[in-house]
Amino acid sequence: RKEVEQDPGPFNVPEGATVAFNCTYSNSASQSFFWYRQDCRKEPKLLMSVYSSGNEDGRFTAQLNRASQYISLLIRDSKLSDSATYLCVVRVGTGGFKTIFGAGTRLFVKA
Amino acid sequence: DTEVTQTPKHLVMGMTNKKSLKCEQHMGHRAMYWYKQKAKKPPELMFVYSYEKLSINESVPSRFSPECPNSSLLNLHLHALQPEDSALYLCASSQDLGNYGYTFGSGTRLTVV
């Protein structure tokens, strides 16, 4: 079993749709959680950190469920510019040394 | 300045060449990283520097040699690479080794011929 697993993609959605991605992690010592987006042939960019209480940034909402060991990302009112690969990232341990990237989920938003 | 700057953006090198990749940040971040990313794969950690000292070497072959001259700069020296080393090399930094997100540079796209 992979340490961090993401929904297989690609997701093809129309503009204005709501789309949700899930990510599961296997190590219960995981301390911090992030979502990054990566555009084709570009670097990953931090989208949001994920806090235990959940957090929202505009159209994006991230949630963490420690008991079930998964995090989620909800995108409301999808825009064409949301098309990208979304990477789930988990850091294990307080030193943050072990950072594990999920394989990513590809999102295509179509007009 | 909230950027990580990497040079060069593209590099083609022969298997007998020696070249260096450079990374610079002026955000006062104390942790810096080298990642390797192949097409359609997530980034793979190569090296971690914390306060200018090498903290992690993820069993990277010795043909890759990192160097941290000061708190703002990170280099990756390349020598006798193989074609399978062709990839996007990403530098990243974070405030510290704690639970902080990374800022990535735009990467160096390396082709080994």
gemmi code that builds the backbone of each chain (N, CA, C; Angstrom):
import gemmi

chains = {
    "A": [
        ("ARG", (0.843, -1.190, 0.000), (0.000, 0.000, 0.000), (0.881, 1.244, 0.000)),
        ("LYS", (0.557, 2.216, -0.858), (1.341, 3.447, -0.905), (1.099, 4.244, 0.356)),
        ("GLU", (2.104, 5.035, 0.759), (1.968, 5.834, 1.977), (0.943, 6.947, 1.817)),
        ("VAL", (0.854, 7.487, 0.619), (-0.136, 8.535, 0.337), (-0.822, 8.157, -0.976)),
        ("GLU", (-2.108, 8.020, -0.934), (-2.847, 7.628, -2.137), (-3.894, 8.676, -2.463)),
        ("GLN", (-3.988, 8.971, -3.743), (-4.969, 9.955, -4.191), (-5.948, 9.309, -5.163)),
        ("ASP", (-7.098, 9.982, -5.299), (-8.076, 9.536, -6.290), (-7.412, 9.417, -7.655)),
        ("PRO", (-7.666, 8.355, -8.356), (-7.133, 8.306, -9.718), (-7.848, 9.335, -10.583)),
        ("GLY", (-7.144, 9.944, -11.507), (-7.774, 10.888, -12.416), (-7.833, 10.298, -13.812)),
        ("PRO", (-8.090, 11.111, -14.802), (-8.377, 12.532, -14.639), (-9.854, 12.795, -14.314)),
        ("PHE", (-10.105, 13.930, -13.718), (-11.455, 14.418, -13.503), (-11.758, 15.432, -14.612)),
        ("ASN", (-12.848, 15.200, -15.313), (-13.279, 16.131, -16.356), (-14.597, 16.746, -15.911)),
        ("VAL", (-14.603, 18.049, -15.659), (-15.803, 18.697, -15.145), (-16.087, 19.949, -15.955)),
        ("PRO", (-17.363, 20.365, -16.019), (-17.689, 21.617, -16.707), (-17.418, 22.808, -15.785)),
        ("GLU", (-17.248, 23.949, -16.382), (-17.114, 25.192, -15.593), (-18.302, 25.322, -14.650)),
        ("GLY", (-18.019, 25.783, -13.459), (-19.086, 25.991, -12.489), (-19.385, 24.786, -11.613)),
        ("ALA", (-18.818, 23.651, -11.946), (-19.074, 22.429, -11.172), (-18.321, 22.474, -9.852)),
        ("THR", (-18.791, 21.636, -8.940), (-18.064, 21.393, -7.690), (-17.367, 20.044, -7.806)),
        ("VAL", (-16.109, 20.013, -7.425), (-15.349, 18.768, -7.536), (-14.601, 18.534, -6.233)),
        ("ALA", (-14.502, 17.284, -5.834), (-13.839, 16.932, -4.579), (-12.773, 15.868, -4.827)),
        ("PHE", (-11.642, 16.074, -4.188), (-10.545, 15.103, -4.242), (-10.311, 14.564, -2.840)),
        ("ASN", (-10.033, 13.277, -2.784), (-9.659, 12.675, -1.508), (-8.236, 12.169, -1.557)),
        ("CYS", (-7.651, 12.065, -0.389), (-6.278, 11.577, -0.269), (-6.203, 10.808, 1.043)),
        ("THR", (-5.691, 9.589, 0.997), (-5.538, 8.815, 2.227), (-4.055, 8.622, 2.533)),
        ("TYR", (-3.735, 8.553, 3.813), (-2.348, 8.344, 4.214), (-2.312, 7.193, 5.215)),
        ("SER", (-1.188, 6.512, 5.238), (-1.121, 5.278, 6.027), (-0.394, 5.449, 7.360)),
        ("ASN", (0.433, 6.480, 7.477), (1.241, 6.621, 8.686), (0.525, 7.488, 9.711)),
        ("SER", (0.166, 6.889, 10.823), (-0.582, 7.625, 11.850), (0.267, 8.698, 12.528)),
        ("ALA", (1.597, 8.679, 12.298), (2.464, 9.714, 12.860), (2.539, 10.952, 11.969)),
        ("SER", (1.738, 10.983, 10.922), (1.722, 12.147, 10.030), (1.296, 13.381, 10.809)),
        ("GLN", (2.020, 14.474, 10.589), (1.820, 15.667, 11.400), (1.176, 16.823, 10.656)),
        ("SER", (1.553, 16.975, 9.398), (1.029, 18.124, 8.674), (0.709, 17.724, 7.242)),
        ("PHE", (-0.218, 18.500, 6.675), (-0.848, 18.103, 5.434), (-1.035, 19.323, 4.544)),
        ("PHE", (-0.843, 19.106, 3.261), (-0.902, 20.228, 2.332), (-1.532, 19.770, 1.022)),
        ("TRP", (-2.100, 20.715, 0.317), (-2.455, 20.543, -1.086), (-1.617, 21.504, -1.915)),
        ("TYR", (-1.035, 20.965, -2.984), (-0.314, 21.771, -3.958), (-1.011, 21.607, -5.294)),
        ("ARG", (-0.891, 22.605, -6.162), (-1.307, 22.438, -7.534), (-0.082, 22.564, -8.421)),
        ("GLN", (-0.097, 21.788, -9.490), (1.010, 21.842, -10.428), (0.445, 21.924, -11.839)),
        ("ASP", (0.766, 23.008, -12.525), (0.381, 23.154, -13.930), (1.392, 22.408, -14.790)),
        ("CYS", (0.957, 22.077, -16.010), (1.788, 21.287, -16.906), (3.146, 21.959, -17.119)),
        ("ARG", (4.216, 21.230, -16.864), (5.587, 21.672, -17.075), (5.966, 22.878, -16.201)),
        ("LYS", (5.268, 23.024, -15.069), (5.585, 24.070, -14.108), (5.895, 23.446, -12.756)),
        ("GLU", (6.324, 24.286, -11.811), (6.621, 23.784, -10.480), (5.344, 23.662, -9.646)),
        ("PRO", (5.367, 22.796, -8.632), (4.223, 22.754, -7.704), (4.128, 24.065, -6.934)),
        ("LYS", (2.894, 24.482, -6.669), (2.666, 25.699, -5.865), (1.740, 25.361, -4.717)),
        ("LEU", (2.096, 25.834, -3.543), (1.293, 25.550, -2.362), (-0.086, 26.168, -2.520)),
        ("LEU", (-1.106, 25.344, -2.414), (-2.485, 25.807, -2.500), (-3.017, 26.102, -1.107)),
        ("MET", (-2.928, 25.136, -0.203), (-3.362, 25.341, 1.150), (-2.725, 24.316, 2.073)),
        ("SER", (-2.498, 24.741, 3.297), (-2.223, 23.803, 4.367), (-3.573, 23.277, 4.843)),
        ("VAL", (-3.558, 22.110, 5.450), (-4.810, 21.515, 5.907), (-4.752, 21.383, 7.418)),
        ("TYR", (-5.698, 22.020, 8.095), (-5.696, 22.020, 9.553), (-6.793, 21.098, 10.074)),
        ("SER", (-6.619, 20.679, 11.305), (-7.570, 19.738, 11.899), (-8.998, 20.287, 11.905)),
        ("SER", (-9.108, 21.594, 12.043), (-10.434, 22.209, 12.110), (-11.007, 22.473, 10.723)),
        ("GLY", (-10.247, 22.136, 9.695), (-10.671, 22.436, 8.332), (-10.377, 23.887, 8.008)),
        ("ASN", (-10.183, 24.184, 6.769), (-9.949, 25.574, 6.399), (-10.443, 25.856, 4.991)),
        ("GLU", (-10.745, 27.122, 4.792), (-11.355, 27.547, 3.540), (-10.601, 28.751, 3.005)),
        ("ASP", (-10.423, 28.772, 1.697), (-9.784, 29.920, 1.057), (-10.534, 30.179, -0.242)),
        ("GLY", (-11.479, 31.089, -0.168), (-12.287, 31.381, -1.357), (-13.112, 30.170, -1.775)),
        ("ARG", (-12.881, 29.695, -2.984), (-13.647, 28.564, -3.517), (-13.099, 27.213, -3.066)),
        ("PHE", (-12.017, 27.219, -2.339), (-11.330, 25.994, -1.944), (-11.534, 25.709, -0.453)),
        ("THR", (-11.905, 24.454, -0.162), (-12.065, 24.027, 1.226), (-11.292, 22.734, 1.429)),
        ("ALA", (-10.478, 22.717, 2.468), (-9.692, 21.512, 2.786), (-10.139, 20.988, 4.134)),
        ("GLN", (-10.198, 19.673, 4.245), (-10.584, 19.068, 5.517), (-9.660, 17.897, 5.828)),
        ("LEU", (-9.511, 17.654, 7.116), (-8.660, 16.571, 7.607), (-9.473, 15.683, 8.518)),
        ("ASN", (-9.394, 14.401, 8.304), (-10.047, 13.440, 9.190), (-8.947, 12.508, 9.699)),
        ("ARG", (-8.477, 12.790, 10.911), (-7.349, 12.005, 11.461), (-7.779, 10.580, 11.788)),
        ("ALA", (-9.005, 10.415, 12.236), (-9.458, 9.071, 12.629), (-9.447, 8.125, 11.432)),
        ("SER", (-9.879, 8.635, 10.285), (-9.923, 7.816, 9.077), (-8.697, 8.007, 8.203)),
        ("GLN", (-7.828, 8.928, 8.609), (-6.567, 9.176, 7.909), (-6.791, 9.550, 6.447)),
        ("TYR", (-7.614, 10.582, 6.271), (-7.724, 11.123, 4.922), (-7.888, 12.625, 4.985)),
        ("ILE", (-7.490, 13.261, 3.879), (-7.736, 14.678, 3.704), (-8.504, 14.872, 2.401)),
        ("SER", (-9.183, 15.975, 2.315), (-9.977, 16.233, 1.129), (-9.788, 17.669, 0.677)),
        ("LEU", (-10.065, 17.889, -0.578), (-10.040, 19.227, -1.166), (-11.307, 19.381, -1.991)),
        ("LEU", (-12.068, 20.417, -1.694), (-13.302, 20.715, -2.416), (-13.094, 22.008, -3.188)),
        ("ILE", (-13.405, 21.968, -4.461), (-13.336, 23.176, -5.298), (-14.748, 23.490, -5.764)),
        ("ARG", (-15.230, 24.659, -5.403), (-16.567, 25.095, -5.827), (-16.457, 26.016, -7.030)),
        ("ASP", (-17.526, 26.034, -7.834), (-17.582, 26.964, -8.970), (-16.293, 26.895, -9.797)),
        ("SER", (-15.985, 25.727, -10.297), (-14.723, 25.488, -11.017), (-14.528, 26.480, -12.158)),
        ("LYS", (-13.299, 26.930, -12.310), (-12.899, 27.819, -13.403), (-11.973, 27.053, -14.352)),
        ("LEU", (-11.912, 27.532, -15.587), (-10.978, 26.925, -16.547), (-9.556, 26.918, -15.982)),
        ("SER", (-9.224, 27.974, -15.264), (-7.865, 28.112, -14.721), (-7.567, 27.142, -13.576)),
        ("ASP", (-8.590, 26.427, -13.117), (-8.346, 25.412, -12.077), (-7.759, 24.134, -12.661)),
        ("SER", (-7.766, 24.006, -13.970), (-7.205, 22.813, -14.616), (-5.737, 22.687, -14.255)),
        ("ALA", (-5.390, 21.582, -13.629), (-4.029, 21.368, -13.128), (-3.982, 19.977, -12.499)),
        ("THR", (-2.819, 19.612, -12.015), (-2.682, 18.409, -11.196), (-2.622, 18.834, -9.741)),
        ("TYR", (-3.401, 18.172, -8.893), (-3.464, 18.506, -7.480), (-2.726, 17.428, -6.693)),
        ("LEU", (-1.720, 17.868, -5.962), (-0.851, 16.951, -5.217), (-1.160, 17.033, -3.727)),
        ("CYS", (-1.389, 15.896, -3.140), (-1.578, 15.779, -1.690), (-0.208, 15.527, -1.082)),
        ("VAL", (0.137, 16.246, -0.040), (1.465, 16.117, 0.563), (1.320, 15.929, 2.067)),
        ("VAL", (2.036, 14.950, 2.576), (1.961, 14.618, 3.997), (3.367, 14.661, 4.579)),
        ("ARG", (3.503, 15.281, 5.736), (4.806, 15.296, 6.426), (4.673, 14.466, 7.694)),
        ("VAL", (5.645, 13.579, 7.871), (5.596, 12.629, 8.982), (6.596, 13.042, 10.041)),
        ("GLY", (6.172, 13.075, 11.294), (7.105, 13.348, 12.377), (7.254, 14.831, 12.623)),
        ("THR", (7.672, 15.191, 13.812), (7.760, 16.598, 14.185), (8.901, 17.304, 13.486)),
        ("GLY", (9.929, 16.547, 13.102), (11.049, 17.177, 12.402), (10.728, 17.522, 10.970)),
        ("GLY", (9.627, 16.964, 10.495), (9.222, 17.269, 9.127), (10.160, 16.729, 8.081)),
        ("PHE", (11.040, 15.814, 8.462), (12.004, 15.316, 7.490), (11.346, 14.539, 6.369)),
        ("LYS", (10.372, 13.715, 6.735), (9.828, 12.820, 5.742), (8.591, 13.462, 5.137)),
        ("THR", (8.747, 13.919, 3.930), (7.650, 14.549, 3.199), (7.276, 13.647, 2.049)),
        ("ILE", (6.021, 13.268, 1.995), (5.574, 12.300, 0.995), (4.547, 12.962, 0.089)),
        ("PHE", (4.827, 12.908, -1.210), (3.909, 13.440, -2.204), (3.020, 12.316, -2.729)),
        ("GLY", (1.743, 12.598, -2.829), (0.888, 11.691, -3.564), (1.179, 11.804, -5.053)),
        ("ALA", (0.643, 10.856, -5.806), (0.907, 10.817, -7.248), (0.183, 11.912, -8.011)),
        ("GLY", (-0.785, 12.557, -7.353), (-1.473, 13.663, -8.006), (-2.755, 13.231, -8.687)),
        ("THR", (-3.699, 14.156, -8.751), (-4.949, 13.954, -9.474), (-5.080, 15.052, -10.510)),
        ("ARG", (-5.293, 14.632, -11.736), (-5.395, 15.594, -12.833), (-6.831, 16.081, -12.956)),
        ("LEU", (-7.003, 17.391, -13.030), (-8.320, 17.999, -13.206), (-8.355, 18.768, -14.515)),
        ("PHE", (-9.378, 18.492, -15.317), (-9.651, 19.266, -16.522), (-11.002, 19.949, -16.337)),
        ("VAL", (-11.019, 21.267, -16.407), (-12.266, 22.013, -16.364), (-12.547, 22.512, -17.775)),
        ("LYS", (-13.722, 22.185, -18.291), (-14.037, 22.509, -19.685), (-15.164, 23.539, -19.766)),
        ("ALA", (-15.078, 24.358, -20.779), (-16.079, 25.409, -20.991), (-17.409, 24.799, -21.432)),
    ],
    "B": [
        ("ASP", (10.551, 39.708, -1.361), (10.882, 38.714, -2.370), (10.378, 37.349, -1.886)),
        ("THR", (9.384, 36.819, -2.585), (8.800, 35.542, -2.161), (9.081, 34.452, -3.177)),
        ("GLU", (10.218, 34.544, -3.842), (10.517, 33.586, -4.903), (11.746, 32.749, -4.595)),
        ("VAL", (11.749, 31.587, -5.245), (12.950, 30.761, -5.316), (13.380, 30.777, -6.781)),
        ("THR", (14.591, 31.193, -7.020), (15.082, 31.371, -8.387), (16.061, 30.264, -8.731)),
        ("GLN", (15.802, 29.592, -9.847), (16.696, 28.522, -10.280), (17.290, 28.856, -11.635)),
        ("THR", (18.559, 28.543, -11.798), (19.231, 28.688, -13.094), (20.109, 27.472, -13.338)),
        ("PRO", (20.281, 27.086, -14.607), (19.541, 27.570, -15.770), (18.142, 26.961, -15.812)),
        ("LYS", (17.306, 27.432, -16.698), (15.959, 26.863, -16.842), (16.007, 25.564, -17.637)),
        ("HIS", (16.915, 25.506, -18.586), (17.092, 24.310, -19.406), (18.593, 24.001, -19.477)),
        ("LEU", (18.897, 22.709, -19.521), (20.303, 22.300, -19.620), (20.384, 20.984, -20.376)),
        ("VAL", (21.225, 20.977, -21.391), (21.533, 19.739, -22.108), (23.009, 19.447, -21.861)),
        ("MET", (23.310, 18.267, -21.391), (24.705, 17.942, -21.116), (25.030, 16.521, -21.540)),
        ("GLY", (26.284, 16.328, -21.926), (26.761, 15.011, -22.268), (27.126, 14.230, -21.018)),
        ("MET", (27.290, 12.943, -21.193), (27.551, 12.069, -20.049), (28.923, 12.303, -19.431)),
        ("THR", (29.818, 12.981, -20.131), (31.138, 13.245, -19.551), (31.264, 14.665, -19.014)),
        ("ASN", (30.206, 15.449, -19.163), (30.265, 16.861, -18.739), (30.160, 17.008, -17.233)),
        ("LYS", (30.599, 18.176, -16.766), (30.343, 18.614, -15.390), (29.576, 19.916, -15.485)),
        ("LYS", (28.461, 19.979, -14.762), (27.656, 21.196, -14.749), (27.112, 21.403, -13.346)),
        ("SER", (26.590, 22.602, -13.116), (25.992, 22.892, -11.808), (24.644, 23.563, -11.971)),
        ("LEU", (23.712, 23.191, -11.121), (22.419, 23.867, -11.027), (22.471, 24.791, -9.810)),
        ("LYS", (21.825, 25.953, -9.977), (21.870, 26.927, -8.878), (20.470, 27.291, -8.430)),
        ("CYS", (20.366, 27.586, -7.148), (19.091, 27.933, -6.529), (19.339, 29.045, -5.522)),
        ("GLU", (18.446, 30.031, -5.503), (18.625, 31.163, -4.598), (17.283, 31.600, -4.040)),
        ("GLN", (17.260, 31.896, -2.758), (16.046, 32.449, -2.131), (16.462, 33.516, -1.129)),
        ("HIS", (15.610, 34.545, -1.010), (15.894, 35.638, -0.083), (14.722, 35.848, 0.856)),
        ("MET", (14.084, 34.754, 1.227), (12.947, 34.824, 2.144), (13.368, 34.559, 3.582)),
        ("GLY", (14.667, 34.317, 3.785), (15.132, 33.990, 5.133), (14.793, 32.569, 5.553)),
        ("HIS", (14.422, 31.733, 4.569), (14.123, 30.339, 4.879), (15.397, 29.603, 5.274)),
        ("ARG", (15.290, 28.728, 6.275), (16.474, 28.035, 6.774), (16.559, 26.590, 6.300)),
        ("ALA", (15.562, 26.119, 5.593), (15.602, 24.767, 5.032), (15.486, 24.860, 3.514)),
        ("MET", (16.331, 24.126, 2.836), (16.308, 24.100, 1.366), (16.427, 22.661, 0.894)),
        ("TYR", (15.843, 22.411, -0.267), (15.671, 21.038, -0.739), (15.975, 20.935, -2.237)),
        ("TRP", (16.438, 19.760, -2.632), (16.489, 19.399, -4.046), (15.537, 18.225, -4.267)),
        ("TYR", (14.700, 18.388, -5.302), (13.792, 17.332, -5.724), (14.045, 17.024, -7.193)),
        ("LYS", (13.740, 15.788, -7.561), (13.795, 15.349, -8.959), (12.391, 14.921, -9.351)),
        ("GLN", (11.947, 15.364, -10.524), (10.616, 14.984, -10.974), (10.660, 14.494, -12.409)),
        ("LYS", (10.191, 13.272, -12.599), (10.036, 12.708, -13.944), (8.602, 12.991, -14.407)),
        ("ALA", (8.414, 12.909, -15.713), (7.110, 13.234, -16.299), (6.007, 12.368, -15.692)),
        ("LYS", (4.904, 13.029, -15.350), (3.703, 12.373, -14.826), (3.942, 11.652, -13.498)),
        ("LYS", (4.998, 12.023, -12.791), (5.289, 11.461, -11.475), (5.388, 12.595, -10.453)),
        ("PRO", (5.192, 12.282, -9.176), (5.381, 13.336, -8.168), (6.859, 13.615, -7.945)),
        ("PRO", (7.178, 14.747, -7.339), (8.587, 15.030, -7.025), (9.144, 14.001, -6.045)),
        ("GLU", (10.430, 13.666, -6.246), (11.128, 12.748, -5.333), (12.238, 13.514, -4.618)),
        ("LEU", (12.272, 13.405, -3.316), (13.274, 14.118, -2.532), (14.668, 13.562, -2.803)),
        ("MET", (15.629, 14.494, -2.958), (17.029, 14.083, -3.116), (17.823, 14.476, -1.871)),
        ("PHE", (17.812, 15.782, -1.540), (18.636, 16.297, -0.436), (17.847, 17.328, 0.348)),
        ("VAL", (18.164, 17.397, 1.650), (17.612, 18.425, 2.520), (18.758, 19.114, 3.242)),
        ("TYR", (18.745, 20.442, 3.212), (19.683, 21.244, 3.995), (18.914, 22.016, 5.037)),
        ("SER", (19.456, 22.013, 6.250), (18.872, 22.801, 7.325), (19.985, 23.638, 7.948)),
        ("TYR", (19.787, 24.946, 7.996), (20.815, 25.859, 8.525), (22.169, 25.560, 7.881)),
        ("GLU", (22.146, 25.400, 6.588), (23.323, 25.223, 5.741), (24.036, 23.891, 5.926)),
        ("LYS", (23.426, 22.987, 6.678), (24.041, 21.676, 6.864), (23.177, 20.606, 6.205)),
        ("LEU", (23.831, 19.632, 5.592), (23.098, 18.550, 4.953), (22.427, 17.688, 6.009)),
        ("SER", (21.104, 17.595, 5.932), (20.337, 16.821, 6.906), (19.899, 15.476, 6.363)),
        ("ILE", (19.569, 15.460, 5.095), (19.043, 14.240, 4.492), (19.691, 14.046, 3.122)),
        ("ASN", (20.146, 12.835, 2.877), (20.564, 12.415, 1.541), (19.793, 11.140, 1.270)),
        ("GLU", (18.845, 11.225, 0.336), (17.968, 10.084, 0.090), (18.637, 9.059, -0.822)),
        ("SER", (19.812, 8.609, -0.394), (20.534, 7.566, -1.143), (20.732, 7.952, -2.598)),
        ("VAL", (21.097, 9.195, -2.788), (21.304, 9.707, -4.141), (22.701, 9.308, -4.621)),
        ("PRO", (22.843, 8.869, -5.876), (24.173, 8.500, -6.396), (25.159, 9.656, -6.290)),
        ("SER", (26.411, 9.312, -6.131), (27.441, 10.330, -5.896), (27.698, 11.214, -7.109)),
        ("ARG", (27.138, 10.875, -8.253), (27.286, 11.762, -9.419), (26.493, 13.062, -9.224)),
        ("PHE", (25.635, 13.096, -8.191), (24.947, 14.312, -7.774), (25.589, 14.776, -6.464)),
        ("SER", (26.065, 16.011, -6.432), (26.756, 16.506, -5.247), (26.182, 17.857, -4.846)),
        ("PRO", (25.491, 17.941, -3.702), (24.911, 19.219, -3.305), (25.920, 20.081, -2.556)),
        ("GLU", (25.619, 21.378, -2.561), (26.481, 22.317, -1.828), (25.622, 23.484, -1.382)),
        ("CYS", (25.834, 23.923, -0.156), (25.091, 25.078, 0.354), (26.102, 26.132, 0.813)),
        ("PRO", (26.498, 27.046, -0.077), (27.533, 28.027, 0.266), (27.116, 29.001, 1.371)),
        ("ASN", (25.821, 29.345, 1.395), (25.302, 30.202, 2.468), (23.799, 29.986, 2.591)),
        ("SER", (23.197, 30.730, 3.479), (21.788, 30.454, 3.787), (20.842, 30.767, 2.637)),
        ("SER", (21.313, 31.477, 1.623), (20.438, 31.848, 0.506), (20.661, 31.006, -0.738)),
        ("LEU", (21.751, 30.291, -0.784), (22.149, 29.610, -2.016), (22.223, 28.096, -1.824)),
        ("LEU", (21.831, 27.396, -2.872), (21.947, 25.934, -2.891), (22.358, 25.540, -4.299)),
        ("ASN", (23.393, 24.739, -4.392), (23.861, 24.272, -5.688), (23.713, 22.762, -5.782)),
        ("LEU", (23.637, 22.277, -7.005), (23.678, 20.841, -7.245), (24.680, 20.605, -8.367)),
        ("HIS", (25.801, 19.977, -8.023), (26.858, 19.713, -8.986), (26.627, 18.357, -9.629)),
        ("LEU", (26.758, 18.347, -10.947), (26.443, 17.158, -11.740), (27.686, 16.682, -12.466)),
        ("HIS", (27.921, 15.395, -12.426), (29.122, 14.858, -13.095), (28.854, 13.421, -13.526)),
        ("ALA", (29.174, 13.135, -14.772), (29.034, 11.769, -15.301), (27.602, 11.242, -15.165)),
        ("LEU", (26.660, 12.064, -15.568), (25.263, 11.645, -15.471), (24.916, 10.644, -16.560)),
        ("GLN", (23.793, 9.966, -16.341), (23.272, 8.984, -17.279), (22.017, 9.535, -17.945)),
        ("PRO", (21.653, 9.024, -19.102), (20.421, 9.514, -19.754), (19.186, 9.392, -18.851)),
        ("GLU", (19.142, 8.384, -17.993), (17.972, 8.228, -17.116), (17.899, 9.304, -16.033)),
        ("ASP", (18.940, 10.111, -15.899), (18.912, 11.243, -14.968), (18.184, 12.449, -15.559)),
        ("SER", (17.820, 12.364, -16.812), (17.063, 13.451, -17.430), (15.743, 13.612, -16.691)),
        ("ALA", (15.457, 14.834, -16.264), (14.267, 15.086, -15.443), (14.166, 16.591, -15.184)),
        ("LEU", (13.130, 16.982, -14.474), (12.999, 18.347, -13.969), (13.573, 18.353, -12.551)),
        ("TYR", (14.550, 19.213, -12.298), (15.152, 19.311, -10.974), (14.610, 20.568, -10.306)),
        ("LEU", (13.957, 20.336, -9.185), (13.272, 21.408, -8.466), (13.990, 21.709, -7.158)),
        ("CYS", (14.190, 22.978, -6.926), (14.688, 23.442, -5.635), (13.492, 23.979, -4.862)),
        ("ALA", (13.485, 23.792, -3.569), (12.415, 24.329, -2.733), (13.014, 24.850, -1.439)),
        ("SER", (12.272, 25.718, -0.787), (12.697, 26.182, 0.531), (11.483, 26.250, 1.438)),
        ("SER", (11.752, 26.194, 2.731), (10.694, 26.378, 3.713), (11.281, 27.112, 4.907)),
        ("GLN", (10.404, 27.698, 5.702), (10.850, 28.522, 6.813), (11.820, 27.756, 7.717)),
        ("ASP", (11.476, 26.505, 7.942), (12.304, 25.648, 8.791), (11.940, 24.220, 8.444)),
        ("LEU", (12.479, 23.264, 9.186), (12.143, 21.872, 8.922), (10.821, 21.465, 9.560)),
        ("GLY", (10.165, 22.356, 10.248), (8.902, 22.032, 10.890), (7.780, 21.890, 9.881)),
        ("ASN", (6.580, 22.120, 10.364), (5.415, 21.852, 9.518), (5.045, 23.049, 8.645)),
        ("TYR", (5.955, 23.396, 7.751), (5.748, 24.533, 6.864), (5.641, 24.048, 5.428)),
        ("GLY", (4.841, 24.733, 4.649), (4.777, 24.420, 3.231), (6.031, 24.873, 2.514)),
        ("TYR", (6.218, 24.353, 1.322), (7.396, 24.680, 0.524), (7.079, 25.774, -0.491)),
        ("THR", (8.111, 26.539, -0.815), (8.078, 27.375, -2.004), (9.050, 26.745, -2.991)),
        ("PHE", (8.549, 26.394, -4.170), (9.385, 25.752, -5.177), (9.894, 26.784, -6.177)),
        ("GLY", (11.095, 26.539, -6.690), (11.565, 27.256, -7.862), (10.922, 26.666, -9.105)),
        ("SER", (11.132, 27.335, -10.231), (10.500, 26.884, -11.470), (11.226, 25.692, -12.097)),
        ("GLY", (12.370, 25.327, -11.534), (13.024, 24.100, -11.959), (14.022, 24.273, -13.080)),
        ("THR", (14.899, 23.297, -13.187), (15.810, 23.177, -14.323), (15.439, 21.889, -15.046)),
        ("ARG", (15.121, 22.053, -16.340), (14.792, 20.864, -17.136), (16.091, 20.337, -17.731)),
        ("LEU", (16.520, 19.194, -17.244), (17.821, 18.626, -17.611), (17.648, 17.478, -18.595)),
        ("THR", (18.425, 17.537, -19.664), (18.482, 16.430, -20.624), (19.924, 15.952, -20.699)),
        ("VAL", (20.130, 14.672, -20.477), (21.464, 14.075, -20.568), (21.535, 13.256, -21.856)),
        ("VAL", (22.504, 13.613, -22.691), (22.606, 12.939, -23.995), (23.883, 12.094, -24.061)),
    ],
}
model = gemmi.Model(1)
for chain_id, residues in chains.items():
    chain = gemmi.Chain(chain_id)
    for i, (resn, *xyz) in enumerate(residues, 1):
        res = gemmi.Residue()
        res.name, res.seqid = resn, gemmi.SeqId(i, " ")
        for name, pos in zip(("N", "CA", "C"), xyz):
            atom = gemmi.Atom()
            atom.name, atom.element = name, gemmi.Element(name[0])
            atom.pos, atom.b_iso = gemmi.Position(*pos), 0.0
            res.add_atom(atom)
        chain.add_residue(res)
    model.add_chain(chain)
structure = gemmi.Structure()
structure.add_model(model)
structure.setup_entities()
